[in-house]
Amino acid sequence: MIIRLKLQMNLKTTKTSLNMENRVIVYTTTSEQEAYIVRDRLEAEGIDAMILDVKDHVSEVSGGFEIHVLKEQEDQAKLIVPQSAE
């Protein structure tokens, strides 16, 4: 199975913050709408967040959405994320 990852970010994301080695997953969901809500909530709190869409390349079926933040913002993000899912 070939998996294609589609990175979804807003215009505020910089080249430096795109380095995935500096990022951690703080939230996963199967809902694209929920992923955008969570990302927007994190960014409203000043956290650099991005959505990674994990898709099966052959069938084009989404495997879900991951919200990634910078490692140094992980603790702050985890305090906010549960509030976003309500």
PDB file of N, CA, C and O in Angstrom:
ATOM      1  N   MET A   1       0.837  -1.159   0.000  1.00  0.00           N
ATOM      2  CA  MET A   1       0.000   0.000   0.000  1.00  0.00           C
ATOM      3  C   MET A   1       0.898   1.243   0.000  1.00  0.00           C
ATOM      4  O   MET A   1       1.830   1.351   0.796  1.00  0.00           O
ATOM      5  N   ILE A   2       0.608   2.142  -0.875  1.00  0.00           N
ATOM      6  CA  ILE A   2       1.355   3.405  -0.950  1.00  0.00           C
ATOM      7  C   ILE A   2       0.518   4.475  -0.270  1.00  0.00           C
ATOM      8  O   ILE A   2      -0.661   4.648  -0.580  1.00  0.00           O
ATOM      9  N   ILE A   3       1.132   5.183   0.648  1.00  0.00           N
ATOM     10  CA  ILE A   3       0.441   6.252   1.365  1.00  0.00           C
ATOM     11  C   ILE A   3       0.956   7.600   0.878  1.00  0.00           C
ATOM     12  O   ILE A   3       2.165   7.821   0.803  1.00  0.00           O
ATOM     13  N   ARG A   4       0.052   8.477   0.556  1.00  0.00           N
ATOM     14  CA  ARG A   4       0.423   9.837   0.151  1.00  0.00           C
ATOM     15  C   ARG A   4       0.018  10.778   1.270  1.00  0.00           C
ATOM     16  O   ARG A   4      -1.097  10.707   1.787  1.00  0.00           O
ATOM     17  N   LEU A   5       0.920  11.643   1.632  1.00  0.00           N
ATOM     18  CA  LEU A   5       0.651  12.623   2.666  1.00  0.00           C
ATOM     19  C   LEU A   5       0.433  13.981   2.023  1.00  0.00           C
ATOM     20  O   LEU A   5       1.240  14.422   1.205  1.00  0.00           O
ATOM     21  N   LYS A   6      -0.629  14.626   2.381  1.00  0.00           N
ATOM     22  CA  LYS A   6      -0.927  15.959   1.857  1.00  0.00           C
ATOM     23  C   LYS A   6      -0.875  16.936   3.022  1.00  0.00           C
ATOM     24  O   LYS A   6      -1.632  16.814   3.985  1.00  0.00           O
ATOM     25  N   LEU A   7       0.004  17.881   2.926  1.00  0.00           N
ATOM     26  CA  LEU A   7       0.188  18.867   3.982  1.00  0.00           C
ATOM     27  C   LEU A   7      -0.735  20.047   3.729  1.00  0.00           C
ATOM     28  O   LEU A   7      -0.738  20.631   2.645  1.00  0.00           O
ATOM     29  N   GLN A   8      -1.514  20.388   4.740  1.00  0.00           N
ATOM     30  CA  GLN A   8      -2.432  21.513   4.624  1.00  0.00           C
ATOM     31  C   GLN A   8      -2.071  22.527   5.696  1.00  0.00           C
ATOM     32  O   GLN A   8      -2.130  22.226   6.889  1.00  0.00           O
ATOM     33  N   MET A   9      -1.700  23.715   5.276  1.00  0.00           N
ATOM     34  CA  MET A   9      -1.293  24.732   6.235  1.00  0.00           C
ATOM     35  C   MET A   9      -1.841  26.076   5.789  1.00  0.00           C
ATOM     36  O   MET A   9      -2.358  26.218   4.681  1.00  0.00           O
ATOM     37  N   ASN A  10      -1.721  27.034   6.651  1.00  0.00           N
ATOM     38  CA  ASN A  10      -2.160  28.359   6.245  1.00  0.00           C
ATOM     39  C   ASN A  10      -0.954  29.180   5.818  1.00  0.00           C
ATOM     40  O   ASN A  10       0.178  28.700   5.883  1.00  0.00           O
ATOM     41  N   LEU A  11      -1.180  30.392   5.391  1.00  0.00           N
ATOM     42  CA  LEU A  11      -0.105  31.214   4.843  1.00  0.00           C
ATOM     43  C   LEU A  11       0.892  31.700   5.880  1.00  0.00           C
ATOM     44  O   LEU A  11       1.963  32.182   5.511  1.00  0.00           O
ATOM     45  N   LYS A  12       0.573  31.588   7.176  1.00  0.00           N
ATOM     46  CA  LYS A  12       1.481  32.041   8.220  1.00  0.00           C
ATOM     47  C   LYS A  12       2.629  31.051   8.466  1.00  0.00           C
ATOM     48  O   LYS A  12       3.626  31.412   9.092  1.00  0.00           O
ATOM     49  N   THR A  13       2.499  29.818   7.985  1.00  0.00           N
ATOM     50  CA  THR A  13       3.533  28.815   8.199  1.00  0.00           C
ATOM     51  C   THR A  13       4.773  29.188   7.402  1.00  0.00           C
ATOM     52  O   THR A  13       4.685  29.490   6.212  1.00  0.00           O
ATOM     53  N   THR A  14       5.912  29.168   8.051  1.00  0.00           N
ATOM     54  CA  THR A  14       7.163  29.553   7.400  1.00  0.00           C
ATOM     55  C   THR A  14       7.951  28.327   6.967  1.00  0.00           C
ATOM     56  O   THR A  14       7.660  27.210   7.394  1.00  0.00           O
ATOM     57  N   LYS A  15       8.956  28.542   6.110  1.00  0.00           N
ATOM     58  CA  LYS A  15       9.815  27.454   5.672  1.00  0.00           C
ATOM     59  C   LYS A  15      10.451  26.735   6.855  1.00  0.00           C
ATOM     60  O   LYS A  15      10.522  25.506   6.876  1.00  0.00           O
ATOM     61  N   THR A  16      10.906  27.494   7.827  1.00  0.00           N
ATOM     62  CA  THR A  16      11.557  26.918   8.997  1.00  0.00           C
ATOM     63  C   THR A  16      10.606  26.004   9.756  1.00  0.00           C
ATOM     64  O   THR A  16      11.017  24.946  10.233  1.00  0.00           O
ATOM     65  N   SER A  17       9.362  26.391   9.872  1.00  0.00           N
ATOM     66  CA  SER A  17       8.416  25.591  10.641  1.00  0.00           C
ATOM     67  C   SER A  17       7.888  24.386   9.871  1.00  0.00           C
ATOM     68  O   SER A  17       7.141  23.582  10.429  1.00  0.00           O
ATOM     69  N   LEU A  18       8.260  24.244   8.602  1.00  0.00           N
ATOM     70  CA  LEU A  18       7.842  23.087   7.823  1.00  0.00           C
ATOM     71  C   LEU A  18       8.667  21.841   8.117  1.00  0.00           C
ATOM     72  O   LEU A  18       8.255  20.736   7.762  1.00  0.00           O
ATOM     73  N   ASN A  19       9.810  21.991   8.751  1.00  0.00           N
ATOM     74  CA  ASN A  19      10.666  20.860   9.066  1.00  0.00           C
ATOM     75  C   ASN A  19       9.917  19.921  10.010  1.00  0.00           C
ATOM     76  O   ASN A  19       9.697  20.254  11.174  1.00  0.00           O
ATOM     77  N   MET A  20       9.527  18.749   9.509  1.00  0.00           N
ATOM     78  CA  MET A  20       8.715  17.821  10.289  1.00  0.00           C
ATOM     79  C   MET A  20       9.491  17.206  11.454  1.00  0.00           C
ATOM     80  O   MET A  20       8.878  16.663  12.373  1.00  0.00           O
ATOM     81  N   GLU A  21      10.807  17.279  11.438  1.00  0.00           N
ATOM     82  CA  GLU A  21      11.599  16.764  12.560  1.00  0.00           C
ATOM     83  C   GLU A  21      11.361  17.598  13.816  1.00  0.00           C
ATOM     84  O   GLU A  21      11.579  17.123  14.930  1.00  0.00           O
ATOM     85  N   ASN A  22      10.916  18.835  13.637  1.00  0.00           N
ATOM     86  CA  ASN A  22      10.656  19.729  14.758  1.00  0.00           C
ATOM     87  C   ASN A  22       9.196  19.715  15.196  1.00  0.00           C
ATOM     88  O   ASN A  22       8.782  20.549  16.000  1.00  0.00           O
ATOM     89  N   ARG A  23       8.410  18.771  14.671  1.00  0.00           N
ATOM     90  CA  ARG A  23       6.968  18.749  14.932  1.00  0.00           C
ATOM     91  C   ARG A  23       6.524  17.438  15.567  1.00  0.00           C
ATOM     92  O   ARG A  23       7.162  16.398  15.404  1.00  0.00           O
ATOM     93  N   VAL A  24       5.420  17.515  16.290  1.00  0.00           N
ATOM     94  CA  VAL A  24       4.814  16.339  16.912  1.00  0.00           C
ATOM     95  C   VAL A  24       3.315  16.337  16.614  1.00  0.00           C
ATOM     96  O   VAL A  24       2.720  17.387  16.370  1.00  0.00           O
ATOM     97  N   ILE A  25       2.725  15.166  16.638  1.00  0.00           N
ATOM     98  CA  ILE A  25       1.280  15.025  16.439  1.00  0.00           C
ATOM     99  C   ILE A  25       0.591  15.250  17.778  1.00  0.00           C
ATOM    100  O   ILE A  25       0.943  14.624  18.778  1.00  0.00           O
ATOM    101  N   VAL A  26      -0.390  16.145  17.793  1.00  0.00           N
ATOM    102  CA  VAL A  26      -1.140  16.389  19.026  1.00  0.00           C
ATOM    103  C   VAL A  26      -2.612  15.996  18.901  1.00  0.00           C
ATOM    104  O   VAL A  26      -3.343  15.986  19.891  1.00  0.00           O
ATOM    105  N   TYR A  27      -3.040  15.675  17.683  1.00  0.00           N
ATOM    106  CA  TYR A  27      -4.450  15.347  17.497  1.00  0.00           C
ATOM    107  C   TYR A  27      -4.619  14.586  16.186  1.00  0.00           C
ATOM    108  O   TYR A  27      -3.960  14.895  15.194  1.00  0.00           O
ATOM    109  N   THR A  28      -5.498  13.596  16.186  1.00  0.00           N
ATOM    110  CA  THR A  28      -5.851  12.889  14.952  1.00  0.00           C
ATOM    111  C   THR A  28      -7.373  12.769  14.886  1.00  0.00           C
ATOM    112  O   THR A  28      -8.055  12.684  15.908  1.00  0.00           O
ATOM    113  N   THR A  29      -7.878  12.764  13.665  1.00  0.00           N
ATOM    114  CA  THR A  29      -9.317  12.637  13.448  1.00  0.00           C
ATOM    115  C   THR A  29      -9.557  12.096  12.043  1.00  0.00           C
ATOM    116  O   THR A  29      -8.682  12.172  11.180  1.00  0.00           O
ATOM    117  N   THR A  30     -10.729  11.561  11.825  1.00  0.00           N
ATOM    118  CA  THR A  30     -11.110  11.132  10.478  1.00  0.00           C
ATOM    119  C   THR A  30     -11.916  12.204   9.761  1.00  0.00           C
ATOM    120  O   THR A  30     -12.220  12.070   8.575  1.00  0.00           O
ATOM    121  N   SER A  31     -12.261  13.260  10.474  1.00  0.00           N
ATOM    122  CA  SER A  31     -13.077  14.342   9.916  1.00  0.00           C
ATOM    123  C   SER A  31     -12.202  15.518   9.480  1.00  0.00           C
ATOM    124  O   SER A  31     -11.492  16.109  10.293  1.00  0.00           O
ATOM    125  N   GLU A  32     -12.261  15.849   8.194  1.00  0.00           N
ATOM    126  CA  GLU A  32     -11.504  16.995   7.690  1.00  0.00           C
ATOM    127  C   GLU A  32     -11.990  18.291   8.347  1.00  0.00           C
ATOM    128  O   GLU A  32     -11.185  19.151   8.702  1.00  0.00           O
ATOM    129  N   GLN A  33     -13.289  18.421   8.503  1.00  0.00           N
ATOM    130  CA  GLN A  33     -13.857  19.626   9.120  1.00  0.00           C
ATOM    131  C   GLN A  33     -13.354  19.775  10.559  1.00  0.00           C
ATOM    132  O   GLN A  33     -12.986  20.874  10.972  1.00  0.00           O
ATOM    133  N   GLU A  34     -13.337  18.695  11.312  1.00  0.00           N
ATOM    134  CA  GLU A  34     -12.845  18.747  12.690  1.00  0.00           C
ATOM    135  C   GLU A  34     -11.365  19.120  12.728  1.00  0.00           C
ATOM    136  O   GLU A  34     -10.936  19.866  13.608  1.00  0.00           O
ATOM    137  N   ALA A  35     -10.583  18.602  11.777  1.00  0.00           N
ATOM    138  CA  ALA A  35      -9.158  18.925  11.712  1.00  0.00           C
ATOM    139  C   ALA A  35      -8.956  20.426  11.530  1.00  0.00           C
ATOM    140  O   ALA A  35      -8.102  21.022  12.187  1.00  0.00           O
ATOM    141  N   TYR A  36      -9.734  21.035  10.646  1.00  0.00           N
ATOM    142  CA  TYR A  36      -9.611  22.481  10.424  1.00  0.00           C
ATOM    143  C   TYR A  36     -10.036  23.278  11.659  1.00  0.00           C
ATOM    144  O   TYR A  36      -9.423  24.295  11.983  1.00  0.00           O
ATOM    145  N   ILE A  37     -11.072  22.824  12.342  1.00  0.00           N
ATOM    146  CA  ILE A  37     -11.527  23.501  13.554  1.00  0.00           C
ATOM    147  C   ILE A  37     -10.438  23.471  14.621  1.00  0.00           C
ATOM    148  O   ILE A  37     -10.158  24.484  15.261  1.00  0.00           O
ATOM    149  N   VAL A  38      -9.827  22.305  14.808  1.00  0.00           N
ATOM    150  CA  VAL A  38      -8.771  22.164  15.817  1.00  0.00           C
ATOM    151  C   VAL A  38      -7.554  23.006  15.439  1.00  0.00           C
ATOM    152  O   VAL A  38      -6.989  23.702  16.283  1.00  0.00           O
ATOM    153  N   ARG A  39      -7.150  22.939  14.165  1.00  0.00           N
ATOM    154  CA  ARG A  39      -6.004  23.745  13.728  1.00  0.00           C
ATOM    155  C   ARG A  39      -6.262  25.233  13.945  1.00  0.00           C
ATOM    156  O   ARG A  39      -5.401  25.949  14.456  1.00  0.00           O
ATOM    157  N   ASP A  40      -7.438  25.690  13.560  1.00  0.00           N
ATOM    158  CA  ASP A  40      -7.770  27.107  13.705  1.00  0.00           C
ATOM    159  C   ASP A  40      -7.796  27.530  15.174  1.00  0.00           C
ATOM    160  O   ASP A  40      -7.369  28.634  15.512  1.00  0.00           O
ATOM    161  N   ARG A  41      -8.294  26.660  16.038  1.00  0.00           N
ATOM    162  CA  ARG A  41      -8.321  26.964  17.482  1.00  0.00           C
ATOM    163  C   ARG A  41      -6.897  27.092  18.020  1.00  0.00           C
ATOM    164  O   ARG A  41      -6.608  28.008  18.791  1.00  0.00           O
ATOM    165  N   LEU A  42      -6.006  26.184  17.621  1.00  0.00           N
ATOM    166  CA  LEU A  42      -4.607  26.249  18.052  1.00  0.00           C
ATOM    167  C   LEU A  42      -3.950  27.534  17.558  1.00  0.00           C
ATOM    168  O   LEU A  42      -3.255  28.213  18.313  1.00  0.00           O
ATOM    169  N   GLU A  43      -4.171  27.861  16.302  1.00  0.00           N
ATOM    170  CA  GLU A  43      -3.560  29.064  15.739  1.00  0.00           C
ATOM    171  C   GLU A  43      -4.108  30.336  16.379  1.00  0.00           C
ATOM    172  O   GLU A  43      -3.390  31.330  16.495  1.00  0.00           O
ATOM    173  N   ALA A  44      -5.364  30.314  16.791  1.00  0.00           N
ATOM    174  CA  ALA A  44      -5.939  31.463  17.484  1.00  0.00           C
ATOM    175  C   ALA A  44      -5.231  31.709  18.815  1.00  0.00           C
ATOM    176  O   ALA A  44      -5.221  32.830  19.324  1.00  0.00           O
ATOM    177  N   GLU A  45      -4.643  30.659  19.370  1.00  0.00           N
ATOM    178  CA  GLU A  45      -3.902  30.758  20.626  1.00  0.00           C
ATOM    179  C   GLU A  45      -2.403  30.981  20.386  1.00  0.00           C
ATOM    180  O   GLU A  45      -1.608  30.933  21.325  1.00  0.00           O
ATOM    181  N   GLY A  46      -2.020  31.226  19.127  1.00  0.00           N
ATOM    182  CA  GLY A  46      -0.631  31.524  18.805  1.00  0.00           C
ATOM    183  C   GLY A  46       0.250  30.311  18.579  1.00  0.00           C
ATOM    184  O   GLY A  46       1.475  30.424  18.600  1.00  0.00           O
ATOM    185  N   ILE A  47      -0.352  29.157  18.364  1.00  0.00           N
ATOM    186  CA  ILE A  47       0.405  27.929  18.148  1.00  0.00           C
ATOM    187  C   ILE A  47       0.493  27.656  16.652  1.00  0.00           C
ATOM    188  O   ILE A  47      -0.516  27.696  15.948  1.00  0.00           O
ATOM    189  N   ASP A  48       1.697  27.379  16.170  1.00  0.00           N
ATOM    190  CA  ASP A  48       1.943  27.075  14.761  1.00  0.00           C
ATOM    191  C   ASP A  48       1.510  25.635  14.497  1.00  0.00           C
ATOM    192  O   ASP A  48       2.237  24.696  14.821  1.00  0.00           O
ATOM    193  N   ALA A  49       0.326  25.462  13.911  1.00  0.00           N
ATOM    194  CA  ALA A  49      -0.245  24.130  13.686  1.00  0.00           C
ATOM    195  C   ALA A  49      -0.467  23.889  12.196  1.00  0.00           C
ATOM    196  O   ALA A  49      -0.731  24.817  11.432  1.00  0.00           O
ATOM    197  N   MET A  50      -0.354  22.621  11.802  1.00  0.00           N
ATOM    198  CA  MET A  50      -0.647  22.254  10.416  1.00  0.00           C
ATOM    199  C   MET A  50      -1.358  20.915  10.382  1.00  0.00           C
ATOM    200  O   MET A  50      -1.246  20.105  11.303  1.00  0.00           O
ATOM    201  N   ILE A  51      -2.090  20.703   9.301  1.00  0.00           N
ATOM    202  CA  ILE A  51      -2.840  19.468   9.103  1.00  0.00           C
ATOM    203  C   ILE A  51      -2.083  18.600   8.103  1.00  0.00           C
ATOM    204  O   ILE A  51      -1.629  19.079   7.064  1.00  0.00           O
ATOM    205  N   LEU A  52      -1.957  17.325   8.431  1.00  0.00           N
ATOM    206  CA  LEU A  52      -1.386  16.358   7.506  1.00  0.00           C
ATOM    207  C   LEU A  52      -2.491  15.381   7.149  1.00  0.00           C
ATOM    208  O   LEU A  52      -3.023  14.694   8.022  1.00  0.00           O
ATOM    209  N   ASP A  53      -2.840  15.316   5.869  1.00  0.00           N
ATOM    210  CA  ASP A  53      -3.881  14.426   5.371  1.00  0.00           C
ATOM    211  C   ASP A  53      -3.195  13.142   4.908  1.00  0.00           C
ATOM    212  O   ASP A  53      -2.418  13.156   3.954  1.00  0.00           O
ATOM    213  N   VAL A  54      -3.483  12.050   5.579  1.00  0.00           N
ATOM    214  CA  VAL A  54      -2.860  10.769   5.250  1.00  0.00           C
ATOM    215  C   VAL A  54      -3.817  10.024   4.320  1.00  0.00           C
ATOM    216  O   VAL A  54      -4.915   9.642   4.725  1.00  0.00           O
ATOM    217  N   LYS A  55      -3.390   9.820   3.071  1.00  0.00           N
ATOM    218  CA  LYS A  55      -4.252   9.171   2.071  1.00  0.00           C
ATOM    219  C   LYS A  55      -3.581   7.940   1.481  1.00  0.00           C
ATOM    220  O   LYS A  55      -2.360   7.880   1.342  1.00  0.00           O
ATOM    221  N   ASP A  56      -4.404   6.966   1.139  1.00  0.00           N
ATOM    222  CA  ASP A  56      -3.938   5.814   0.380  1.00  0.00           C
ATOM    223  C   ASP A  56      -3.813   6.279  -1.066  1.00  0.00           C
ATOM    224  O   ASP A  56      -4.808   6.660  -1.682  1.00  0.00           O
ATOM    225  N   HIS A  57      -2.611   6.251  -1.605  1.00  0.00           N
ATOM    226  CA  HIS A  57      -2.339   6.776  -2.941  1.00  0.00           C
ATOM    227  C   HIS A  57      -3.126   6.047  -4.033  1.00  0.00           C
ATOM    228  O   HIS A  57      -3.551   6.670  -5.007  1.00  0.00           O
ATOM    229  N   VAL A  58      -3.321   4.753  -3.882  1.00  0.00           N
ATOM    230  CA  VAL A  58      -3.991   3.969  -4.913  1.00  0.00           C
ATOM    231  C   VAL A  58      -5.492   4.233  -4.931  1.00  0.00           C
ATOM    232  O   VAL A  58      -6.060   4.497  -5.991  1.00  0.00           O
ATOM    233  N   SER A  59      -6.136   4.167  -3.781  1.00  0.00           N
ATOM    234  CA  SER A  59      -7.592   4.300  -3.744  1.00  0.00           C
ATOM    235  C   SER A  59      -8.065   5.730  -3.493  1.00  0.00           C
ATOM    236  O   SER A  59      -9.256   6.021  -3.611  1.00  0.00           O
ATOM    237  N   GLU A  60      -7.128   6.633  -3.142  1.00  0.00           N
ATOM    238  CA  GLU A  60      -7.459   8.030  -2.833  1.00  0.00           C
ATOM    239  C   GLU A  60      -8.374   8.151  -1.618  1.00  0.00           C
ATOM    240  O   GLU A  60      -9.037   9.173  -1.441  1.00  0.00           O
ATOM    241  N   VAL A  61      -8.414   7.118  -0.780  1.00  0.00           N
ATOM    242  CA  VAL A  61      -9.224   7.144   0.428  1.00  0.00           C
ATOM    243  C   VAL A  61      -8.410   7.772   1.546  1.00  0.00           C
ATOM    244  O   VAL A  61      -7.248   7.422   1.752  1.00  0.00           O
ATOM    245  N   SER A  62      -9.024   8.697   2.263  1.00  0.00           N
ATOM    246  CA  SER A  62      -8.327   9.359   3.355  1.00  0.00           C
ATOM    247  C   SER A  62      -8.140   8.402   4.519  1.00  0.00           C
ATOM    248  O   SER A  62      -9.055   7.672   4.902  1.00  0.00           O
ATOM    249  N   GLY A  63      -6.934   8.420   5.072  1.00  0.00           N
ATOM    250  CA  GLY A  63      -6.640   7.615   6.247  1.00  0.00           C
ATOM    251  C   GLY A  63      -6.789   8.427   7.511  1.00  0.00           C
ATOM    252  O   GLY A  63      -6.521   7.930   8.605  1.00  0.00           O
ATOM    253  N   GLY A  64      -7.209   9.660   7.377  1.00  0.00           N
ATOM    254  CA  GLY A  64      -7.393  10.522   8.531  1.00  0.00           C
ATOM    255  C   GLY A  64      -6.569  11.788   8.412  1.00  0.00           C
ATOM    256  O   GLY A  64      -5.894  12.027   7.411  1.00  0.00           O
ATOM    257  N   PHE A  65      -6.643  12.577   9.443  1.00  0.00           N
ATOM    258  CA  PHE A  65      -5.970  13.868   9.467  1.00  0.00           C
ATOM    259  C   PHE A  65      -5.212  13.986  10.781  1.00  0.00           C
ATOM    260  O   PHE A  65      -5.742  13.674  11.847  1.00  0.00           O
ATOM    261  N   GLU A  66      -3.983  14.434  10.695  1.00  0.00           N
ATOM    262  CA  GLU A  66      -3.141  14.625  11.871  1.00  0.00           C
ATOM    263  C   GLU A  66      -2.861  16.115  12.036  1.00  0.00           C
ATOM    264  O   GLU A  66      -2.585  16.812  11.059  1.00  0.00           O
ATOM    265  N   ILE A  67      -2.930  16.595  13.260  1.00  0.00           N
ATOM    266  CA  ILE A  67      -2.565  17.973  13.566  1.00  0.00           C
ATOM    267  C   ILE A  67      -1.165  17.944  14.162  1.00  0.00           C
ATOM    268  O   ILE A  67      -0.923  17.289  15.175  1.00  0.00           O
ATOM    269  N   HIS A  68      -0.248  18.659  13.526  1.00  0.00           N
ATOM    270  CA  HIS A  68       1.144  18.731  13.964  1.00  0.00           C
ATOM    271  C   HIS A  68       1.446  20.133  14.478  1.00  0.00           C
ATOM    272  O   HIS A  68       1.011  21.128  13.898  1.00  0.00           O
ATOM    273  N   VAL A  69       2.199  20.196  15.577  1.00  0.00           N
ATOM    274  CA  VAL A  69       2.659  21.471  16.120  1.00  0.00           C
ATOM    275  C   VAL A  69       4.156  21.379  16.369  1.00  0.00           C
ATOM    276  O   VAL A  69       4.730  20.290  16.378  1.00  0.00           O
ATOM    277  N   LEU A  70       4.780  22.530  16.570  1.00  0.00           N
ATOM    278  CA  LEU A  70       6.191  22.552  16.905  1.00  0.00           C
ATOM    279  C   LEU A  70       6.397  21.892  18.270  1.00  0.00           C
ATOM    280  O   LEU A  70       5.569  22.042  19.168  1.00  0.00           O
ATOM    281  N   LYS A  71       7.504  21.160  18.420  1.00  0.00           N
ATOM    282  CA  LYS A  71       7.777  20.452  19.675  1.00  0.00           C
ATOM    283  C   LYS A  71       7.712  21.371  20.882  1.00  0.00           C
ATOM    284  O   LYS A  71       7.192  20.989  21.930  1.00  0.00           O
ATOM    285  N   GLU A  72       8.237  22.579  20.741  1.00  0.00           N
ATOM    286  CA  GLU A  72       8.255  23.485  21.888  1.00  0.00           C
ATOM    287  C   GLU A  72       6.864  24.013  22.251  1.00  0.00           C
ATOM    288  O   GLU A  72       6.694  24.623  23.306  1.00  0.00           O
ATOM    289  N   GLN A  73       5.874  23.785  21.392  1.00  0.00           N
ATOM    290  CA  GLN A  73       4.504  24.226  21.674  1.00  0.00           C
ATOM    291  C   GLN A  73       3.585  23.055  22.028  1.00  0.00           C
ATOM    292  O   GLN A  73       2.380  23.244  22.198  1.00  0.00           O
ATOM    293  N   GLU A  74       4.140  21.861  22.138  1.00  0.00           N
ATOM    294  CA  GLU A  74       3.343  20.655  22.373  1.00  0.00           C
ATOM    295  C   GLU A  74       2.517  20.732  23.661  1.00  0.00           C
ATOM    296  O   GLU A  74       1.315  20.469  23.638  1.00  0.00           O
ATOM    297  N   ASP A  75       3.143  21.084  24.767  1.00  0.00           N
ATOM    298  CA  ASP A  75       2.419  21.119  26.048  1.00  0.00           C
ATOM    299  C   ASP A  75       1.265  22.115  26.008  1.00  0.00           C
ATOM    300  O   ASP A  75       0.163  21.816  26.468  1.00  0.00           O
ATOM    301  N   GLN A  76       1.521  23.294  25.458  1.00  0.00           N
ATOM    302  CA  GLN A  76       0.472  24.308  25.342  1.00  0.00           C
ATOM    303  C   GLN A  76      -0.658  23.801  24.448  1.00  0.00           C
ATOM    304  O   GLN A  76      -1.833  23.997  24.760  1.00  0.00           O
ATOM    305  N   ALA A  77      -0.307  23.151  23.340  1.00  0.00           N
ATOM    306  CA  ALA A  77      -1.313  22.642  22.399  1.00  0.00           C
ATOM    307  C   ALA A  77      -2.181  21.574  23.046  1.00  0.00           C
ATOM    308  O   ALA A  77      -3.391  21.540  22.823  1.00  0.00           O
ATOM    309  N   LYS A  78      -1.580  20.706  23.838  1.00  0.00           N
ATOM    310  CA  LYS A  78      -2.353  19.626  24.473  1.00  0.00           C
ATOM    311  C   LYS A  78      -3.340  20.147  25.510  1.00  0.00           C
ATOM    312  O   LYS A  78      -4.315  19.470  25.835  1.00  0.00           O
ATOM    313  N   LEU A  79      -3.093  21.336  26.025  1.00  0.00           N
ATOM    314  CA  LEU A  79      -4.070  21.940  26.937  1.00  0.00           C
ATOM    315  C   LEU A  79      -5.277  22.477  26.182  1.00  0.00           C
ATOM    316  O   LEU A  79      -6.372  22.567  26.737  1.00  0.00           O
ATOM    317  N   ILE A  80      -5.079  22.834  24.917  1.00  0.00           N
ATOM    318  CA  ILE A  80      -6.124  23.453  24.102  1.00  0.00           C
ATOM    319  C   ILE A  80      -6.919  22.421  23.311  1.00  0.00           C
ATOM    320  O   ILE A  80      -8.133  22.563  23.169  1.00  0.00           O
ATOM    321  N   VAL A  81      -6.276  21.407  22.805  1.00  0.00           N
ATOM    322  CA  VAL A  81      -6.907  20.445  21.898  1.00  0.00           C
ATOM    323  C   VAL A  81      -8.163  19.792  22.471  1.00  0.00           C
ATOM    324  O   VAL A  81      -9.162  19.732  21.754  1.00  0.00           O
ATOM    325  N   PRO A  82      -8.186  19.298  23.707  1.00  0.00           N
ATOM    326  CA  PRO A  82      -9.424  18.691  24.191  1.00  0.00           C
ATOM    327  C   PRO A  82     -10.614  19.646  24.171  1.00  0.00           C
ATOM    328  O   PRO A  82     -11.750  19.214  23.980  1.00  0.00           O
ATOM    329  N   GLN A  83     -10.363  20.938  24.367  1.00  0.00           N
ATOM    330  CA  GLN A  83     -11.442  21.918  24.321  1.00  0.00           C
ATOM    331  C   GLN A  83     -11.984  22.065  22.897  1.00  0.00           C
ATOM    332  O   GLN A  83     -13.161  22.372  22.708  1.00  0.00           O
ATOM    333  N   SER A  84     -11.125  21.847  21.901  1.00  0.00           N
ATOM    334  CA  SER A  84     -11.531  22.010  20.512  1.00  0.00           C
ATOM    335  C   SER A  84     -12.458  20.917  20.044  1.00  0.00           C
ATOM    336  O   SER A  84     -13.279  21.139  19.154  1.00  0.00           O
ATOM    337  N   ALA A  85     -12.343  19.742  20.625  1.00  0.00           N
ATOM    338  CA  ALA A  85     -13.121  18.598  20.157  1.00  0.00           C
ATOM    339  C   ALA A  85     -14.528  18.560  20.739  1.00  0.00           C
ATOM    340  O   ALA A  85     -15.328  17.714  20.340  1.00  0.00           O
ATOM    341  N   GLU A  86     -14.846  19.442  21.658  1.00  0.00           N
ATOM    342  CA  GLU A  86     -16.167  19.436  22.286  1.00  0.00           C
ATOM    343  C   GLU A  86     -17.257  19.940  21.363  1.00  0.00           C
ATOM    344  O   GLU A  86     -18.423  19.993  21.755  1.00  0.00           O
TER     345      GLU A  86
END
